C-alpha cells in the first residue's frame, strides 16, 4: 500500500490522518515501522485512517539518512546532518500541497508519530550548535497542519497511552465530527441552539465557565450573523473540549444530571447514586460506573428528552470502552 492510500478500517464517517509508520507501513528511515496495536485494534475499528509519510512523499526514499530539526525552535530548519542537505523548503512546499489534498478528505482528527522531525507534535528535539538538543520543537509537517487546521483534534501516539488523554482526544474527534455535520448543512439559529443544548453537559465537564460563555453566544443567535456566530462558537467549543476534565468536574456534571431524576427515584436509589458518584470522585470507581447507572435510571423514567439526548452520556461508541479506564 502506498503512503497516499486510504486505510479503510471501521466507520468511514470518522476520518483520521495518521503517520503511516503507525499503521505498520515500512516507511521509517531504517526501512522499519512502529505499528501501534492500540490504534489499530481499538480505535481503528471505528475510524477510517488516512496515512501520510512526509519524508517518503517528498522523495527521500527507504531507507534514508537521518534528518533533524536545527536552529530556532519556532522556525527550525530540516537538515540531514551527514550530507548537509537542507530539506526545509522542500518539506514546506510539499506540506502546502498535501494539506490541500487532506482538506478534501474532511478529516476529524490526526495522530502523529512522536519525536519525528516531520511529524512530532510536542517536545520534538531541536539541535543548535554543538550543545544538547532542546525539547521544545514541532515537526515541520505537524506545524503546517496545525496552522492550516487550527480546530482539528491532534495528538501523538505516545500520549494516547494515557487513558485520560486518550478518552479526551477521542471525545474531541467525535464532537468535531458532529460540529462539522452541523456547519455542512446550512445551519439556522435553531440548529445551533439544538447543538449547544445537546452538548451542555459535555462542555460543563471540561469548563463550567466556558459553558456559560457559549450559552451567551447562542442566546444571540437570532440577532447576529449566523455564519460568524457559528465560527466563533466552534473555536471556543473546540478549545473547551481540549481541556482535560477532572473527577471533580465529572462528579459535578453527574450530580446535575441526577437532579433531573430526583423526583422519580426512591430513597434507596438516590443513596446508591450519591454513593457511586462519590466513589468515582475519590477515584475508587471508573467513570463508566456512574454513567451506566444514570443511563439505567434515565431510560426507566419520563425525564425531559433533552437530558436523555445529552452527548455526555454517549459521546462515542461504547465499544471503545474508554470510560472504563478513567
MOJO-V687084 format. One record per helix or strand of 2 or more residues. SS is the DSSP state (hx for helix, st for strand). FROM is the first residue (numbers start at 1). LEN is the number of residues. If there is no record, write none. Layout:
ss->SS from->FROM len->LEN
ss->SS from->FROM len->LEN
//
This chain:
ss->st from->6 len->2
ss->st from->15 len->5
ss->hx from->20 len->4
ss->hx from->37 len->10
ss->st from->48 len->5
ss->hx from->54 len->4
ss->st from->68 len->3
ss->st from->77 len->3
ss->hx from->88 len->18
ss->st from->109 len->4
ss->st from->124 len->4
ss->st from->134 len->4
ss->hx from->140 len->9
ss->st from->154 len->3
ss->hx from->159 len->3
ss->hx from->163 len->21
ss->hx from->189 len->10
ss->hx from->200 len->7
ss->hx from->208 len->12
ss->hx from->226 len->16
ss->hx from->247 len->13
ss->hx from->267 len->15
ss->hx from->287 len->14
ss->hx from->305 len->4
ss->hx from->318 len->3
ss->hx from->322 len->3
//
